[in-house]
Amino acid sequence: MLLISLKNLSVGEAKGASAPAAPSDLTATTRTNGELKADIALTAPTLDLNGDALESLESVRLMRNDSLIHTFDSPAPGAELTYVDEVPECSRYTYSAVAVNGSGESPAIETSAFVGVLEPSNPTGISLTEGSKPGEVILKWTPVTTDIRNNTLDPAFVTYRIYGGDGLATLLFDGITGDSYTFQATDDVSTQSFVQYALVAETRGGISDFMNSPLLPLGPAYATPFVESFANGTPATIIGLYSDNLATWKGFTNETGIESQDGDNGFFGSEGSYLQDSATFVTGKIDLSGLETPTLTFYTYNIVDGEDRDINTLRVSAIANGTVQEVKSFQICDLGDQEGWLKVEASLEAYKSQTIQLEFTSLHALYPYIFIDNLRIDNYGASAIETATSASVFIAGGQGEIIIARATHERVEVFTIDGHLVTQQTIAAPEYRLPLTPGIYIARVGQTTQKVIVK
């Protein structure tokens, strides 16, 4: 038995031999600049179905997904025809065309194409600065001009979203145009705190990756002398962490087997797992006004293990007016051969009277740890703070008090660890006892400055 299977069989009126042949060269090219448009091109037929030359055509009809979208009236045979089709959404469409004359309609020519916009490339050049009002911020970026395949995008068809909150996952603003946006980040600027946002570019074809802004401290800057001792492994001032470089900065205590440099059971460190791991942290704002010779001092721990030298690297930079400038970079082993805490000093005189932040970046080249402690900014030479006494003045912490000796009639200033003035008094006795609540303080008498712990 012979079986014949037919698919897509249609029955209709027979086309006359003088009906046009099908149009040719039908193309649909999507615009990648952000518009939801396709440029359609085709050529009107020159022959009829019998192979004879056509004298004229009544029309050429253009369809999208079988719906008529345009009619070319009375085109010349062989004419090159064009049309710009604006589609409702990004999608794949089927275009077809037929030619018509007095003898009938031609067979259809057909093509398919995706029409629409791709996702934009990621925003770059993102900066975050303080605005003119307290708690106001300005987020800026370089306008996105390409999609994810590097096709040119018209910036007029790109909008932006700003996310914040926990995990930078809360949508704050959308539909933003241009290259910046100013908004109120917080109404409470009584103390310093960090803010950060994520910027997303958007076209009708989708969104870019989330791109984070830098961390920005808002609120009053810390005064000098500035001290961060990481007592009990906890910073007393705000610290901003960048965690995208595999290593991590965090607090440590003496339980690690290393005693803190200044005896307060705490220090800060970068922990990495692999060679070339790195991490960065930034301080809050620090006002250098009043310092004639501003100088940064801190201690780092030199690890010695047989013949292996501590070739881990630490880079310290200052951030002022949005510009990051390196002030010190070294391998730990360059500071000395002995194991233990070694002092580091860097001049900040280039930033005299300015407000800055400090940025610390670790690079692990051998050991998994890089430790720092007793970070201070004061006049050059005043970093003798780490000694408990001087030749003429004695300063020590006690039970609910600070004890000061050999400084009668001198003036004592007491600061919190983050630089806020607690009290200032004139010393009225050879052994002066100043009552204070338990905590860590900085006491300054004349040229002598001392960190003390009141229990």
N, C-alpha and C positions, 0 to 999 in steps of 0.2 A: 504494500500500500504506500502511495506517495503522499506525504504531508507537506503543505506549504504554510509557513508562519509569516504573517505580515504585521509589522509594527509601525505606529505613527502614520497609518493610512488615513488620508483625508480625501473627500470627494467634493468637488466644487465645479463651478462653471469653467469650461475650457478656455484657455487664454488664446486669443487670436494670434495668428502668426505675425501680425503686424504690431502686436503689443511690444513695449520696450523690453529689452534685456535688463537684467538687474543692474543697479548702480554698482560702482566698484570703489576700492580703496577706502572703505569705511574705517575710521579710527576714532577712538575716544581717549583723550589725554587729560588726566586729572591735573588740576592746579595744586601745587604743593605750598603755595605762599600763605595759606590760611583760609582761602575762600573755598566754599563748597560748590565748586564749578568744574565742568569738564569742557574742553575744547573739542568739538565734533568736526570732522572733515570727511568729505566723500566726493566722488566724481559722478556726475550724471552720465547715463549711458549714451553711446553714439550709434548703437545698432539696435534693430528690433530682433525679435526671437527668430526671424527667418534669416538673420545675418545681413539684412539690408540697412543702409544708412538711414538714420532718423532725420526727418526734416524739422521736427519740433516736439516739445513735451508740454503737457498741460501742467504737471507738477511733479515734485519729488516730496514724499511724505517721510518724516523722521519720527520714529517711535522710541520710547523708553519703557521697557517692561510691557510692551504691547499697547501702551497708551500714546496717542498722538501728542507730540510736544512742539512740532513745527512743520509748516508746509512751505516749501520753496515753490513759488508760483512762476510758471512759464520759464524755467531755466533753459538755457541753450544746451543742446546735446554736447556732452563732453565738458560742461562747465564744472569748475572746482567750487564746491559749496562748503560753507562753514557756518557753525552755529555754536553759541555758548549756552550750555545747559546748567542751570542752577538747581541742585538737588536738595531734597529736604533733610537728608542726613548722610553721614558717612556710611557707605554700603557698596556692595557690588551690584552693578546694573547691566542689563542687556539692551543694547541699542540695535535697531533694525531700520532699514529704509527700502522703499519701493518707488518706482517711477511709473507715471501714469500718462497715457495719451488717449486719443479717441478710440483706439482698438482695445483698450483694457489696461490692466495693471501688470507690472513686471513681477517676477519672483523676488523674494526679499533677500537682501544681504544683511548679515548679522555679525555683531561682535560684542564681547563682554569686557568690562573694566571696573576696577575699584575707583570710586570717585569720593574724594574727601581729603582729610588732613591727617597726618600722622601725629603721634605724640611729640611735644616739643623737646628739644635738648634741655639739659639741666641749667638752671640759672647759675651764673658765676659772678665774681666781684662783689660778693655780699658783704656789707658793712653795717654795723649797728652803733649809733652814736646818741648822745644825749641831746634832747631838744632844748628849746628856749625856756620851757617851763619845768618846774620840778616834777620828776616822774615821767616826763615826756621823752619818747625815743623816736629816732629817724632810722628806718630800715631802707638801705639803698642797694641797688644791684645793677648789673649790666644787662640791658634788654636782650632777650632771647631772639635770635635771628635765624635759627636753623631748627629743623626737626631731627628726630633720632637717626635719620639716614643722611643727615647733612644737607638736605634740600633747603633752599632759601625760604625763610618764613618772613612775611611782612609783620613787623612788630605790632601793627595796628590790630592784628587778629590774635594776639596773645594777651591773656589776662593772667593774674597772679592771685594766689591764696597765701594767707599767713596763718600759721598754726602756733599754738603755745600750750601752756599748762603742763601737767604731768606727762612725761614722755613726748612732749611737743606734738600731741595727738588731737588737741582741741582746736577746731576751726574757729578762728577769731574774725577774719575778714576774707572776702572773696570778691571776684569781679574787678580787681584792681588793675588799672592801666598805668603806663608810664614806667619810670625807673626808681621810684621811691614812694614811701608811705610814712606819714607822721601820725603817731597815736599816743594815747596816755597808757603807759605800762603799769603804773601804780600810783595811788594817791598817798601812800605811806612811805616817805623818804626820811624818816627820823633816824634810821640806822641803815648801814650799807647792806645791800643784797644784790645778787646776780639775777639778770634776766637774759633769756635766750629765746629765739624763735626759729621756726622752719619756714622756708619759702618754697612754693611750688608754682611752676609755670603751667598754664593750661591752654589748650586749643580745643576745638570741637572734636578733635580726634583722640583726646585723652590728656593725661597729666604727666609731668616729669617726676623724677625722684624728689624726695624731700631733702632740701639742702639747708643745713643748719647755719645760723648766723654765729658770729663770735659771742662769747659771754661778755656782758656789759654790766659793771657795777653801778648801781644807783644809790644815792644817799651821800651824806657828808664823808669826805675823805678822812682817813686816819691821820692823826697828828704825829709829829716826830718829837722825841725819839720814838721810833717804831720798833716793837719787839714782838716776834712770834716764836715761842719756845716749844710749842706742841706738847704742853704739859699733859702727862698721862695719855699721850698718843692722840690728843684732840686739839685741833687748831682753835685758838681763841679769837681769831679773825676769820673773815670769809675767805674761802679757797675755792677756785673754780677749776674743775677737772675736765680735761679732754681725753676721752677714753677710746679713741678710734685708732690708736697706734699699738695695740696689743698689750703693752705693759700698763701698770696701774700705780698711781700714787695713793698712799694711804698712811694712816697713823700706826706707830709701833710703840710698844712699851719695853721695859727692861726684861720682860719675860722672854724676849727673843734671845737672851744671853748676852746682849750688848747693853751696857749702862749708858743712859742718856748723857750728853756732854755736859749739861748744866744741872744735873741732879734732880730733875723734876719728873722722872719716870716716863719721859715721852720724847719722841722724835718722829720725823716724817721720812717716808722712803718710797722708792719706785721698785716695784716687783715685776720682773719679766720672766718668761718661760723659755724663750728662744733667742739665739743671737740676732742682733739688730732690732729687737723689740725696743720700743720707745714710748714715752708718755710725756704729757705736758700739764703743768698746773699754773694758774695765775693767781696773784694776790688781788685784794681789793685796791681801791685808790689810796695813795699815800701822799700827803701834802708835804713837800720838802721846804716850804717857806720857813724861814728862821734859821736854817742851817747854812753856815758859811762854807763848809767843806763836806757836803753830803757824801757819805761813804756807806756802802753795803758790806757787812761782815756776816759770815755764817760758818758753820763747821760741817765737814763731810767725813765719812768714815772710810778709811783706807783698809781694804781687806787684803791680807797677806796669807798666801797658802803655798808654802814651799817656794819653788822657783817662779810660780805664776804671779805676775804683777797685775794690779787692778787697773786694767785698761778701759774700764767703763768710762763713758764721757758724760759730763754735765755741762749744759749750756745755759747761761743766764742772760736774759734780755730785759730791757726796759721798754715799756709801752707808754708813749706820750703823744697826745693829739692824734691817736689812731695809728701811729707809726711804731713798728717794732724794730729795735736796734740792739744788737748783741753787745753786752758789756763785759762778758767773761765766758771763756770756753776752755775746758781743760780735761785731760785724762786724770783720773783720781791719783794714779801712781806718780804723776808729775809733781805732786805736793810733798812727797817724802817717801822714805822706804819703810818706816815703822808702821805697824798696825795700830789703828786707833783713830781718834778724832783729830783732824787737821784743819787749821783755820784757813778760810778763803776771804779775800778782801778785794773789793772793786770800787773804783771811784764813780760817783754819780754827779760830779761837778758839772757835767754837760747839761744836767737837768735842774740846776740850782733854781729855787723858787717856783718850780713847776710841780704839777700833780702827776704822778706816774703810777703804773702798776709794774710788778715784777713778774717775769715769766721764766719758769724753770723747765727745761727739757732734758730728759734722761735718754741715753742710748746704751743699751746693754751689749757689750762686746765680749764679755767673759763670765762675770758673776751675775747671779739673778737679782742682786740687791744693790741699790744706791741709796745711802742714807744722808739726811741733812738735819741739823739742829741749830738752835740758838741764832735765829735769823734776826738781824738788827740793821736799822738805818739810823745813823747819827753823824755828828761831825767827825772828821778824821781824828783818830787817836782816842775818841771817847769809847771805843769798843773794848776798853779795859773794863767794861761792865762785868765781864765774866769773873773778875777777881772779887773776892768777898770783902776785902778791905783795901784802903789806900794808905799811904804813909801818914796822912793826917786825919782821915775820916773813917769811922767804922759804921757800917750799915748792916743790919741783920733782921730777919723775920723772927717773930716769937709767937706766943700763944695770944692771939687776938690783938697783936700790936707789932709795930716796927720799932726797933731800938737803934738810936743814932747816938754816937759818942764822938768826942773831940771835934765838935762843930758848933760850939756855943755862939749865939748871935747870927749864925748863918741861916739862910732860908732853905727850907726843904720843900720840894715839889713831889707829889705822889701821883702816878698815873696808873690807869688800868693797863692790862697787857696790850690792849689795842690802841693805846695812846690818848685816852680821854683823861683829863685832869680830874683827880678825886679831891685833893686838898692841897693847900700851900700854907705853910706856917713858918714863923720864926722860932728857931731852936732856943729855948730859954734855960737849958741846964746842960752841964757836961755830959750827962747820960739822959737823953731825952727819949721818952716812950710815947709813941703816937698810936692811939687806939684805932684799929681797923677791923672790919669784918673779914673772916677767912677768905683767902684767895691769893692770886699771884699779882704782884705789883711791880712797878718800876719806880724807884726812889732816886731823886737827884738832889745832891747838895753841892753847890758850886760846880767844879769840874768832875765830880765823882758821881757816877750813875751806877745803880745796882739793882738787879732783879732780886726780889725777896718773896718768900712764901710765908704768908700768915696763916697759922693753923687755928 
